[in-house]
Amino acid sequence: MRRPVLAANWKMNNGPTAARAFIAAFTARWTPHDDRTVIFFPPAVALTTVVHALGGRRDLDVGVQNIWTEDKGAFTGENSAPMSKDAGARYALVGHSERRHVFGETEAQTAQKCAAAVRGGIIPILCVGELLAQREAGTTNDIVLRQLEVGLSELSPDAIASMAIAYEPVWAIGTGKTATPSDASTVHGAIRSALDKRLGKSSGDVPILYGGSVNAGNAKSLLSTPGIDGLLVGGASLDVEGWAAICDT
Ligand code: PEP
């Protein structure tokens, strides 16, 4: 059985000083659980701080929020997969809705970034999700499955079998609106079928996370929804107690 994955996307919050204090408070509050995976995605400047603050705790992991498509070179402001791995990251978010819709990341770039992550020894978590207008137009599955197909297009079946997917409806991110368990379940089911088809066998080891205004109050019902294998949490992961409560779910 897949272990539930609880992932904290801090976005552009918690520089090194705040990150150190957060991890100190969280590790004091949260006792190790070996039946779930907890991952922190701090801003890149706080990555090594978080790695050191975790002090080698094996139940807590670290990832980067974004990587560039190339391994090194003249790409001012960017971080590569090998550099992120060297700094202690095990995972990389790829195609988060803010990368796609605020920074104009293209679907082709999400494919290149997934490939760069795997090449650099990092596990990609490919984020997919529809805009409100797309949901209202009834095209949610078309959009999400296309993002999935393109994002995975440069990966081998083995690489896909070792990664994770996050379904994050764009209209639910940071808005306080959450997809209903039934809506989320439908999309997760469609993603699961597409993964099975792409692999030609069960994609059972690939967790499919839900993200979008998750908090301590709705985490339990989302996690008990069929097809939801974990949560990707933004705003509610910035509060130690709230995040610990979600991780306890
Ligand atoms: C996110 O950033 O991936 C996210 C889901 O944000 P929030 O939980 O704040 O909606």
Residues whose N, C-alpha, C, O or C-beta is under 5 A from the ligand:
A	BS01	PEP	N9 A172 I173 G174 T175 G211 G212 S213 V214 L232 V233 G234 G235 A236
